[in-house]
Amino acid sequence: MQGSLGHIIWTVCYLSVLGGLSAYGIHRYFIIYLYLKNRKRAPVPARYFEQLPKVTVQLPIFNEVYVAERLLRSVSELDYPRELLQIQVLDDSTDETREITASCAEELRQRGFNVQRIHRVDRTGFKAGALAVGLEAADGEFVCILDADFVPQPDLLKRTIHFFTDPKIGMIQTRWGHLNRGYSLLTRMQAIFLDGHLLLEQTARSRSGRFFNFNGTAGLWRRSCIGEAGGWQHDTLTEDLDLSYRAQLVGWKFIYLADVVTPAELPVDMNGFKSQQHRWTKGSIQTCKKLLPTIWRSRLPFPIKVEATGHLMSNFAYLLLAILCVLLHPSSGAPGGGWLRTLLVDVPIFFAASVSVAIFYVLAQRELHPRTWMKEMLFLPCLLALGIGLSLNNARAVLEALFNHKSDFTRTPKYGIERKSQPWRSCKYRPLKSVLPLAELGFALYFTYFLWFAIAHGQFLSVPFLLMFQGGFLYVCLSSFANRWLKTSFGGSRAVTAIPA
């Protein structure tokens, strides 16, 4: 009797998790539909400024030894009248980055630029706090924000500023490019991940009238929009997502320019990537808790409320995926354990959840790289495996947000890596210590056993799925251990070779 009850409970939990993952898959199909329906509705400025307005470029920086100079050099090359351009170096650094930014700022002043360097000793609010302090001293009616690892194109401002001739427009977001896309297997997969979000999701939401978010950098804000929305707040780790939704809730319109690309550097080490993913995931759930009730109490159209809910809750999928990893065990009969279950359960869920992911990223690469997209798709199995391997890291972020566990804003270290020939300078910024790689290793070993069990019992349909689970956890945990070992053992003199893409 107890065995039957336990099996019933397991079945209910298992099907509930699969149902939840399928719902996220269906939502992804809906995003694809919105993109295909609206992709030709490219925005155009209502008119052009007869006289260009003054723009403040804000550069929030914290301990960016390797990229701070590159950022300031690229900003100095923006094609915009110097008398209308203010550059704010918001440097909260505690290392030699301070000397680099001070020297670069002075050099730009001597060349005739209006450069203001603000250094805070008290880092209250982290990036959001720095942006708020800078805004108080900003001269420009419009503010362009660039993180330290971005390298804006010279025509960035001239291709975007004229959209503000529409007084209803509060923010303009450009699409991120990838300076070091081909550096390693990890950077290649990150680029594909981001391309899906930055092309399909942002374009679909923007052009269909749904809410979408400022990505934290490579975009411009109208100052009055920031003020009317309540300003920069630091009660979440994603101040950009939070402000975006607050601004749209009070009626401001946003524009996404998929054809204007602002290149940036992708994290080259696994621990840096995981830290970034943890911050984005936790911050999105914090924003969900903060704003979702307000969204549903508002007078917004029902379709916009539903899409906003799907957007803000999207990272719960990682928690469901982590739970699925726990629920899966050999005695359950791995996927493919019987033809009736395969037909009625596994196949529909496969098409709802797994196939939607494949179609989503294939479409993004086909749109961006029409000549080489098939080559990019050779990395699709690795991409799916990486998503699984990240599930514990991101599920922890979801739980921390749900239970109000406080954590600081942890920056993602960048090393000025743009080409394969450049070594990864691995020691300057050490990763935070975590026991999570041990849990990931445990799951990798468990799915190795699960894989052997499936082969031994003829459950061959489950083998490709189990390989992704095993490979994902194994890749993530071993990369995490390797990054930490190299950083702690060689103290900075060690150049690290990337895994070829």
Steps between C-alpha positions, in 0.01 A plus 500: 500500500778741596684408183194581289449830679864591448475416131185713467672796669807459279281478187306814592820694568666370185209586275456839667863590433477381142177694459669815627796457265256441214323826584829684469556323169159610371581855606820478297294396196284808559810723500604343170154573360514864613845540349405354162181707491675829582858467380445729199349778713830674558462824698587832336540841666189720501727779374859616539637756744579826324754563773653203678431484876762469770581142602669372814686171459516317833773240550445299822831332587616282787844334495539472122878511452494320167221686320464851650745665261341328198158628605612862539688489171194372314271759661739776391446382140122548506389709205318774689575869552737536796319804632184286528668199659568446870693192611446382858751247633316347798796317650440320829821297466720394788803396294730657239204556270470835680837613367414382149167685487652814655778504241265433208252762620774763524626411152149543356459836673821619337352397165198718563246251638263580786594218737376465856652229718304403811662263748289368788655352812157394627362261235141517623272358232794369294438571129153646558643729767781616272256576218273695736790710630618566147152600387491776760804661338411422137467785249327307224129472438572144385727242662692223323621219728795277409649229719877465517525205260312671214657662195242730339506567127575863408150552357315368808355832611410630156315177415294510817448855625241603239247247631460730800325756279190305603431639850347168608828308455683451828772246411679365194687168519753377245594137440816365656772362276778266610866603473632155590226273369741244355751500784391169655219251524362690800493839327346344189214353704451825693470689173231261374314528832506879488412520132175320568402749768637812336359437154183295540368593845584868500385555142179302550404682817597843376326488161184332632444761771591276794725603784871441452802606700810711483792257502704705746733645237527602134185710519377855550251644749304822514582653839141598568394138442742378768375760744132441434546123544653546846869510411766236537420267791726234646262261675552248219815376324354593161442872536462521120206258486339664803519855359385380157176356633433795730547741209267307270242470778473879511453522126843543341575325170822319417668423167728209421740540207607152395704636210716729717770281654720597795780242548599368841730241653361168618631339821778256414496305827224275629489650849460850362221379271325321786526809718341708225222246450436484874466878523269527198282211619473615860433859397222402261318304773545789743347732240220251443414500872521878514298596192274214394220593742513859371482377141185297569337786691564739211267575210734348246342280229476136602744373229768739626448384858531136396816559297656707779427212739664250267800728460555568870442137599708345223794410724281275714566251219846443647347402833268256323793358306699448819201327661468280192863394546415388853183318396663307219634162610556166327217317676251754363562369152695767317338687211398237250413241767181387323331569166175627653675742735732603220205578274279674756758671723856510369432596138262794573730630773802459274339716232369754749820544698810366326413563135390856580849574633661363185270692266549818703879502471508366145272783387713763675820374335331471161383862524838632614729277295311390186815359338658323798209418729523126438858505625384679814236236557764232537535644851129450581546176704774675700270797551221282638746317724637828635146613586453181700839535667409852614174386656637458854678837490191683379254300712697614805458858378123450471477360853715780643264754346189319621629480858644855502860390542710817466809508282721772358519602135785281373664633186594269216878525443615582147854469366509698177475180296408558135701242305593133539868593501462698822573308822248513781657693785347291769617617839403864548142449613440184699168314491281477807539173687207262464424136567260491205749330263503204741123465461537530123765228508263282702228542236750427224601171667137411566399553137803297392353211698154578362643491146661161561173370646300616197738331256511181704118482508444586136350846564678640196255783433609659826873488421523836309314678781715345771816586311398867508434483875826321570706714260348826620573444867843354426604794280378764744652343812837415342528846344420655839765291676757570227442877510532514878809277509681701236418830670609390846803293400683726257439844647472685172795378299301223339351551154198280445421344166137503391311188400480537119160580356 
